[in-house]
Amino acid sequence: MMRQSKTLIPTLKETPADAEAASHKWLLRAGFIRQNISGVYTFLPLGKKVLNKIEAIVREEMDAIGANETFMPALQSAELWKETERWDAMGDELIRLKDRHKRDFVLGPTHEEIATSLIRDAVRSYKQLPLTIYQIQTKFRDERRPRFGLLRGREFIMKDAYSFHTSEESLNESYQLMFDAYTRIFKRLGLNFRPVIADAGAMGGKDTHEFMALADIGEDTIAFSTDSDYAANIEMAEVLDTYEFSTEPQQPLTKVDTPGQKTMQEVADFLNQDISQGMKSLLFKADDDFVLVVTRGDHEVNEIKLKHYLKAKTVALVEEEETIKLMNVGFGSIGPIGVPEGIRVVYDNAVKALSNATCGANEDGVHYINVNPTRDLIDPEYADIRFIQEGDPSPDGKGTIKFAEGIEIGQVFKLGKFYAEKLGATYLNQQGKSEVLTMGCYGIGVSRTLAAIVEQYHDDRGITWPVEIAPYQVHLLVLNNKPEQLELADQLYQQLTDAGFDVLYDDRNERAGVKFADSDLIGIPYRITVGKKASEGIVECKVRRTNEQEERHQSELISYLTEVLG
């Protein structure tokens, strides 16, 4: 029960200048959140109610698969992070601080270290395993550029879970249980989403899926098949090695002058060729080694794939100044023929199918034409190291690839023994021998999910909440203070709340236009308006999402709402 006159709902008529994303715009205007500092928000009463409902669904599904809820500290000892080497690996995103004794601490962006150390100290025997713990808690990351409201902030709410096992088989079972639970959660939240193959990044481990909510503002690109359920983050989408080789005769390898032509497109235009006939060469540093990476001219190097292929911790493009020192030539004329000793060369699979191609000659303003890999490249090393493109064959062999934008709302990881080995988390097996635990971890961005829902559920007047997580089920409006209207509205408010409906009663002394505008902004699924026919016991019922409206007698309201709300 809540009267709007007694509730903090500070709606805005205008959109704040920095609100680019639809969710940021509508959550601010409808009075769900307010910014404190960049990337940090207060959840106002409406926002907190939605958060509570999302968290309740998450808890139900976590409890249903036997996960144990905990609450771990946000303030974490730096020693644990140094033991797992993430003190350095997380870089500037990690918020570090010192106490009065000058000891280092971390404001947790995630809790693998704490969870692993907890189980290390609490679990002794295989008889206590498998075990899954979870929590819903505030996390902290020092984002370089917080933006899009709740979608990318410095402080956010996350559900994180950690499972502990005696074997890979046991981990696989829990991973599937969690995968299925996440699927149920996001379906219950009404989201249009896809689980996609993903990269584990700084989390460690190898096998992982992201759950992506489809949205135009999404910061990730999803590659999906037109004919199957295959989907992957574009960083991880495999490119099939199905290139067709040309049958045209090989022409003599020749050097040509290309003065002032540096980009692939400039060279292609200068030589009157298609850009796909060129070889693009870029110099990377992989850990401490230099690698020349060669792709077809119309393809882009996928640094995540390259890092995995080279088994490197870090991969970065070399700046031009250092490139000149190593290759004796600047950007634009680098090529794979005549590479200085000590520099490894890796080619994308697409290069081997080229015929009479073009590449830099390692001389400023000079290129080779009529390059044929089978003839001109010495022991070429080929790999899948490019980004997939729309129209490429789907990696599962079914259909072709299309792209969609997505917001990451959840991710599941198979961590293996990474953290357990680093932190000495072991158990005694059936023979009494000590063995290292096997782990999984699983996260849902709760506050980010709230924003993702608004990205999918809004129109040009405000939010259109799904029923299950709306702050209230019914918005009851009384249009003026005439006695017959107030009397009927008060009666309905009591009847509806007594019947178990969650009602926000707009009893404010405001104009009807203001009440209607605020109601549309807030987006409660069903609106009941007490107006000029109050003396007859007739009210107007409106469905927020479809704008369907009809008149009903007060005696019908309970049965009507019971039916539409399920």
C-alpha positions in Angstrom: 0.0 0.0 0.0 1.3 3.4 -0.9 -0.1 6.8 -1.4 1.9 8.8 -3.9 1.6 12.0 -1.8 3.7 10.2 0.8 6.3 8.7 -1.6 9.6 10.1 -3.0 9.0 10.0 -6.7 10.8 13.1 -8.2 9.8 12.9 -11.8 11.5 15.2 -14.4 9.9 17.0 -17.4 13.2 17.2 -19.3 15.9 14.7 -20.1 19.2 15.4 -18.4 21.9 16.3 -21.0 24.2 13.4 -20.2 21.5 10.7 -20.5 22.3 8.9 -23.8 20.8 5.5 -23.2 17.0 5.0 -23.1 17.3 3.3 -19.7 19.3 6.2 -18.2 16.9 8.7 -19.6 13.7 7.1 -18.3 15.0 5.9 -15.0 16.1 9.4 -14.2 12.9 11.1 -15.5 10.5 8.6 -13.8 12.2 9.1 -10.4 13.8 5.6 -10.0 17.4 6.7 -9.6 19.5 9.9 -9.0 23.2 10.3 -9.7 25.5 11.0 -6.8 28.8 11.2 -8.6 29.8 10.0 -12.1 29.0 6.2 -12.2 27.4 6.1 -8.8 23.6 6.2 -8.2 21.0 6.3 -5.4 18.1 3.9 -5.9 15.0 5.8 -5.0 11.9 4.0 -3.6 10.6 2.9 -7.0 14.0 1.7 -8.1 14.5 -0.2 -4.9 11.2 -1.9 -5.3 12.2 -3.1 -8.8 15.6 -4.2 -7.5 13.9 -6.2 -4.7 11.7 -8.0 -7.2 14.6 -8.9 -9.5 16.6 -10.1 -6.5 13.6 -12.2 -5.3 13.5 -14.0 -8.6 17.3 -14.6 -8.5 17.1 -16.0 -5.0 14.2 -18.3 -5.9 16.2 -19.8 -8.8 19.4 -20.0 -6.9 17.8 -21.7 -3.9 16.0 -24.1 -6.3 19.4 -25.5 -7.5 20.7 -25.8 -3.9 23.0 -22.8 -3.8 23.6 -21.3 -0.3 23.2 -17.6 0.2 26.1 -15.8 2.0 27.2 -12.2 2.4 30.9 -11.6 1.9 32.8 -8.4 2.7 33.3 -5.7 0.1 36.5 -4.6 1.7 39.1 -7.3 0.9 42.7 -7.8 1.8 45.2 -7.0 -1.0 47.2 -10.1 0.0 44.6 -12.5 -1.5 44.6 -10.5 -4.8 48.4 -10.6 -4.9 48.4 -14.4 -4.4 46.1 -14.8 -7.4 48.1 -12.2 -9.4 45.0 -10.2 -10.1 46.3 -7.3 -8.1 48.3 -6.4 -11.3 46.1 -8.1 -13.9 43.0 -6.0 -13.1 45.0 -2.8 -13.6 43.4 0.5 -13.0 39.9 -0.9 -12.8 40.7 -2.2 -9.3 39.8 0.4 -6.6 42.7 0.2 -4.0 43.0 1.9 -0.6 45.0 1.8 2.5 43.9 1.7 6.1 45.4 3.8 9.0 48.2 1.2 9.3 49.1 1.6 5.6 47.9 -1.9 4.8 46.6 -2.4 1.2 42.9 -3.2 0.6 40.6 -3.7 -2.4 36.9 -2.7 -2.8 35.8 -5.9 -4.4 34.8 -6.0 -8.1 34.2 -9.7 -7.6 34.7 -12.3 -4.9 36.7 -15.3 -6.3 39.5 -14.7 -3.8 37.2 -14.3 -0.7 35.0 -17.3 -1.7 38.0 -19.6 -2.4 39.7 -18.7 0.9 36.4 -19.2 2.8 35.9 -22.7 1.4 39.7 -23.5 1.8 39.3 -22.9 5.5 35.8 -24.4 6.0 35.8 -27.6 3.8 38.0 -30.6 4.5 36.5 -33.6 2.9 35.1 -34.8 -0.4 31.9 -35.6 1.6 31.1 -31.9 1.8 31.3 -31.4 -2.0 30.0 -30.3 -4.4 29.0 -27.0 -2.8 27.7 -23.7 -4.2 27.6 -20.4 -2.4 26.2 -17.1 -3.7 25.5 -13.5 -2.6 23.8 -10.4 -3.8 26.1 -7.4 -3.1 27.5 -4.1 -4.2 30.6 -4.3 -6.3 33.1 -1.6 -7.3 35.2 -0.9 -10.5 37.0 2.2 -11.4 35.6 2.6 -14.9 37.6 4.9 -17.1 34.4 6.3 -18.6 31.2 5.6 -16.6 28.3 6.0 -19.0 24.8 4.9 -19.9 23.6 5.2 -16.3 23.3 1.8 -14.7 24.8 0.0 -17.7 28.4 1.0 -16.9 29.0 2.4 -13.5 31.7 2.5 -10.8 29.3 0.9 -8.2 26.8 -1.7 -9.1 24.8 -4.6 -7.6 25.7 -8.1 -8.6 24.6 -11.7 -7.8 27.8 -13.7 -7.8 28.0 -17.5 -7.1 30.9 -19.9 -6.7 30.8 -23.7 -6.9 33.5 -26.1 -5.6 34.0 -29.7 -6.9 36.1 -32.8 -6.7 36.1 -33.3 -10.5 35.5 -31.7 -13.9 32.4 -33.9 -14.3 30.9 -32.5 -11.2 31.7 -28.9 -12.3 30.0 -29.6 -15.7 26.9 -30.7 -13.9 26.8 -27.5 -11.7 27.6 -25.3 -14.7 24.6 -26.7 -16.6 22.4 -26.3 -13.6 23.5 -22.7 -13.3 23.1 -22.1 -17.1 19.5 -23.4 -16.9 18.8 -21.3 -13.8 20.0 -18.2 -15.6 17.8 -19.0 -18.6 14.8 -19.3 -16.3 15.7 -16.0 -14.5 15.9 -14.0 -17.7 12.8 -15.5 -19.1 10.9 -14.7 -15.9 12.2 -11.1 -16.2 10.7 -10.9 -19.7 14.0 -10.3 -21.4 14.8 -10.9 -25.1 18.2 -12.5 -24.6 20.7 -15.0 -25.9 23.4 -17.1 -24.2 26.6 -16.7 -26.2 30.1 -18.2 -26.2 32.4 -15.7 -24.6 36.0 -15.0 -23.4 36.9 -15.5 -19.7 39.3 -12.5 -19.7 40.9 -11.7 -16.3 38.6 -14.2 -14.6 40.8 -17.1 -15.5 39.5 -20.5 -16.7 38.4 -21.3 -20.3 34.8 -22.3 -20.9 32.3 -19.5 -20.4 29.0 -18.2 -21.7 27.6 -14.7 -21.5 23.9 -13.9 -21.3 23.2 -11.0 -23.6 20.1 -8.8 -23.6 19.5 -7.6 -27.1 19.5 -3.8 -27.3 20.5 -1.0 -29.7 22.7 0.6 -27.0 24.6 -2.7 -26.4 28.3 -2.4 -26.0 28.9 -6.0 -27.3 28.3 -7.4 -30.7 26.7 -10.9 -30.9 27.3 -13.1 -33.9 24.4 -15.5 -34.4 23.3 -18.0 -37.0 20.4 -17.4 -39.3 19.4 -21.1 -39.2 20.3 -22.4 -35.7 20.7 -21.4 -32.1 24.4 -20.7 -32.4 25.5 -17.4 -30.8 28.8 -16.0 -29.7 30.4 -12.8 -28.6 32.1 -11.5 -31.8 35.4 -11.8 -30.0 35.0 -15.6 -29.7 33.1 -16.5 -32.9 35.2 -19.0 -34.9 35.7 -18.5 -38.6 35.5 -21.7 -40.6 38.5 -22.4 -42.9 36.4 -22.8 -46.0 38.1 -20.4 -48.4 38.0 -21.1 -52.1 41.4 -20.9 -53.9 41.7 -18.9 -57.2 42.5 -20.7 -60.4 44.0 -17.7 -62.1 47.7 -18.0 -63.3 50.3 -16.7 -60.9 52.0 -13.6 -62.1 55.7 -12.6 -61.4 56.3 -11.0 -58.0 57.0 -7.3 -58.6 57.8 -4.2 -56.6 55.8 -1.0 -57.3 56.1 2.5 -56.0 53.1 3.6 -53.9 54.1 7.1 -52.7 52.0 8.5 -49.8 49.6 5.6 -49.8 49.4 4.2 -46.2 46.0 2.7 -45.6 44.8 -0.5 -47.2 42.0 1.4 -49.0 44.5 4.1 -50.3 46.8 1.4 -51.7 43.9 -0.5 -53.2 42.5 2.6 -54.9 46.0 3.6 -56.1 46.6 0.2 -57.7 43.0 0.0 -58.9 42.3 -3.2 -56.9 39.7 -4.5 -54.5 40.8 -4.1 -50.9 40.3 -7.9 -50.4 43.3 -8.5 -52.7 45.6 -6.9 -50.2 47.5 -8.3 -47.2 47.3 -6.1 -44.1 50.3 -6.4 -41.8 50.3 -5.2 -38.2 53.0 -5.6 -35.6 52.0 -6.8 -32.1 53.8 -7.4 -28.9 52.7 -10.6 -27.2 54.1 -10.5 -23.6 57.8 -10.0 -24.4 57.8 -11.2 -28.0 57.0 -9.4 -31.3 54.6 -10.9 -33.8 53.7 -9.7 -37.3 50.1 -10.5 -37.9 48.8 -10.7 -41.5 45.2 -10.7 -42.5 43.3 -10.1 -45.8 42.8 -6.4 -46.5 39.1 -6.3 -45.7 39.5 -8.3 -42.4 40.3 -7.1 -38.9 42.7 -8.7 -36.4 40.8 -10.2 -33.4 43.2 -9.6 -30.5 41.3 -12.0 -28.2 41.7 -14.8 -30.7 45.4 -13.8 -31.2 46.0 -13.8 -27.5 44.5 -17.3 -27.1 46.4 -18.6 -30.1 49.8 -17.3 -28.9 49.0 -18.4 -25.3 49.9 -14.9 -24.2 48.8 -12.9 -21.1 48.8 -9.6 -23.0 48.7 -8.6 -26.6 49.1 -5.0 -27.8 49.6 -3.2 -31.1 53.1 -1.7 -31.4 53.3 2.0 -31.8 54.8 3.4 -35.1 58.0 4.7 -33.5 58.9 1.3 -32.1 57.8 -0.4 -35.4 60.2 1.7 -37.4 63.1 0.6 -35.0 62.2 -3.1 -35.5 61.0 -3.2 -39.1 63.0 -0.3 -40.5 59.8 1.0 -42.1 56.7 2.9 -40.9 53.0 2.1 -41.0 51.6 1.5 -44.4 54.5 -0.4 -46.0 55.0 -3.3 -43.6 54.8 -6.7 -45.2 55.6 -10.4 -44.5 58.4 -10.7 -47.1 61.8 -9.9 -45.7 60.8 -9.7 -42.1 63.8 -9.1 -39.7 65.0 -12.1 -37.8 63.4 -12.8 -34.4 60.0 -11.6 -35.4 57.4 -14.3 -35.7 54.8 -14.1 -38.5 51.3 -15.4 -38.2 48.8 -15.4 -41.0 45.0 -15.5 -40.9 43.6 -18.6 -42.7 42.0 -16.3 -45.4 45.5 -15.2 -46.6 46.4 -18.7 -47.9 43.6 -18.5 -50.5 44.8 -15.2 -52.0 46.3 -15.1 -55.5 48.4 -12.3 -57.1 47.9 -10.2 -53.9 49.4 -7.0 -52.7 51.5 -6.4 -49.5 54.0 -3.9 -48.1 57.6 -4.4 -49.3 59.2 -3.2 -46.0 60.3 0.0 -47.8 58.5 3.3 -47.3 56.2 4.0 -50.3 56.8 0.6 -51.9 54.5 -2.5 -52.2 54.8 -5.9 -53.7 52.1 -7.0 -56.2 51.4 -10.5 -57.5 52.1 -12.1 -54.1 51.2 -15.8 -54.0 51.3 -17.4 -50.6 52.2 -20.9 -51.9 55.1 -19.5 -53.8 56.3 -16.4 -51.9 55.8 -17.1 -48.2 58.3 -19.2 -46.3 56.7 -21.9 -44.1 53.7 -19.7 -43.4 51.9 -20.2 -40.0 48.1 -20.0 -40.4 45.4 -19.6 -37.7 41.9 -18.2 -37.2 42.8 -14.8 -35.9 40.3 -12.4 -37.5 36.8 -11.1 -36.5 33.9 -13.0 -38.1 31.8 -10.9 -40.5 28.2 -10.8 -41.4 27.5 -13.3 -44.2 30.3 -15.7 -43.2 29.2 -19.3 -42.7 28.0 -20.0 -39.2 30.7 -22.0 -37.2 28.2 -24.8 -36.6 27.7 -25.2 -40.3 24.1 -24.1 -40.3 23.2 -20.9 -42.1 25.2 -17.7 -42.1 26.2 -15.1 -39.6 24.2 -12.0 -38.6 25.1 -9.4 -36.0 23.1 -7.9 -33.1 24.0 -5.6 -30.3 23.8 -6.8 -26.8 24.1 -5.9 -23.1 25.9 -8.5 -21.0 23.6 -9.2 -18.0 25.1 -12.5 -16.8 28.1 -14.8 -17.3 29.0 -18.4 -16.2 32.6 -19.6 -16.0 34.4 -22.9 -15.6 37.4 -21.7 -13.6 39.0 -25.1 -13.2 41.8 -25.1 -10.6 43.1 -21.6 -11.2 42.1 -19.9 -8.0 42.3 -23.1 -5.8 45.9 -23.7 -6.8 46.9 -20.1 -6.2 45.3 -20.0 -2.8 46.0 -23.5 -1.7 42.3 -24.7 -1.5 42.3 -28.5 -1.1 40.2 -31.3 0.2 40.8 -34.9 1.3 39.6 -37.5 -1.3 38.3 -41.0 -0.5 41.8 -42.3 0.0 42.6 -39.5 2.4 44.9 -37.8 -0.1 44.9 -34.0 -0.5 43.7 -32.7 -3.9 43.1 -29.3 -5.3 39.5 -28.1 -5.6 37.9 -27.5 -9.0 35.8 -24.3 -9.3 33.1 -22.5 -11.3 31.8 -19.0 -10.9 28.6 -17.3 -12.0 27.5 -13.7 -12.1 24.4 -11.7 -12.8 24.5 -7.9 -13.0 21.4 -7.1 -11.0 21.4 -3.3 -11.4 22.5 -3.7 -15.0 19.7 -6.1 -15.7 17.2 -3.6 -14.4 18.6 -1.1 -17.0 18.5 -3.7 -19.7 14.8 -4.4 -19.0 14.1 -0.7 -19.5 16.1 -0.7 -22.7 13.6 -3.3 -24.0 10.5 -2.0 -22.3 9.9 1.7 -23.0 8.1 3.9 -25.5 8.1 7.6 -26.2 6.3 8.4 -23.0 8.2 6.4 -20.5 8.8 2.9 -19.1 6.5 -0.1 -19.8 7.4 -2.6 -17.0 6.8 -6.3 -17.3 4.2 -7.3 -14.6 6.4 -9.5 -12.6 9.0 -6.8 -11.7 7.0 -3.6 -12.0 7.3 -1.4 -8.8 3.5 -1.7 -8.4 0.9 -3.7 -10.3 -1.8 -1.1 -10.4 -1.6 2.7 -10.6 -4.8 4.2 -9.1 -5.5 7.9 -10.1 -8.1 10.2 -8.8 -8.4 13.2 -11.1 -9.7 15.9 -8.7 -10.8 16.4 -5.2 -14.6 16.2 -5.8 -16.2 14.2 -2.9 -17.6 11.4 -5.0 -14.2 10.9 -6.8 -12.3 10.8 -3.5 -14.8 8.5 -1.9 -14.7 6.0 -4.7 -10.9 6.2 -5.0 -10.4 5.6 -1.3 -12.8 2.6 -1.4 -11.0 1.1 -4.4 -7.6 1.6 -2.8 -8.7 -0.3 0.3 -10.5 -3.0 -1.7 -7.6 -3.6 -4.0 -5.0 -3.7 -1.3 -7.2 -6.0 0.8 -7.4 -8.3 -2.2 -3.6 -8.5 -2.4 -2.9 -6.2 -5.3 0.2 -3.9 -5.1 -1.2 -0.4 -5.6 0.3 3.0 -5.9 -2.5 5.5 -5.2 -2.0 9.0 -6.8 -3.8 11.1 -4.3 -1.7 14.2 -5.0 -3.3 17.6 -5.4 -2.1 17.9 -9.0 -3.7 18.6 -12.4 -5.0 15.6 -14.4 -2.4 16.2 -17.1 0.5 16.0 -14.6 -0.9 12.7 -13.1 -1.3 11.1 -16.6 2.2 12.2 -17.7 3.8 10.8 -14.4 1.8 7.6 -14.7 3.1 7.0 -18.2 6.7 7.8 -17.1 6.6 5.4 -14.2 5.1 2.7 -16.4 3.0 0.6 -13.9 1.3 -2.1 -16.0 -2.4 -1.3 -15.2 -3.9 2.1 -14.5 -7.3 2.7 -13.0 -8.6 6.3 -13.3 -11.4 7.6 -11.1 -13.0 10.5 -13.0 -16.2 12.1 -14.1 -18.3 8.8 -13.8 -17.3 8.2 -10.2 -20.9 8.8 -9.0 -21.9 5.8 -11.2 -19.1 3.6 -9.8 -17.5 3.5 -13.3 -13.7 3.9 -13.8 -11.3 3.8 -16.8 -8.9 0.9 -17.0 -5.8 1.2 -19.2 -3.0 -1.2 -20.1 0.2 0.8 -20.1 2.1 -1.2 -22.7 -0.7 -1.4 -25.3 -2.6 1.7 -24.4 -5.8 -0.3 -24.6 -8.5 1.2 -22.4 -12.0 0.5 -21.4 -14.6 1.4 -18.8 -15.4 -0.9 -15.9 -17.7 -0.9 -13.0 -16.0 -1.0 -9.6 -17.7 -4.3 -8.9 -15.7 -5.9 -11.8 -12.3 -4.6 -10.9 -11.1 -7.5 -8.7 -12.1 -10.2 -11.2 -10.6 -8.1 -14.1 -7.3 -7.5 -12.4 -7.1 -11.1 -11.2 -7.5 -12.2 -14.8 -5.0 -9.9 -16.4 -2.4 -10.2 -13.7 -2.7 -14.0 -13.6 
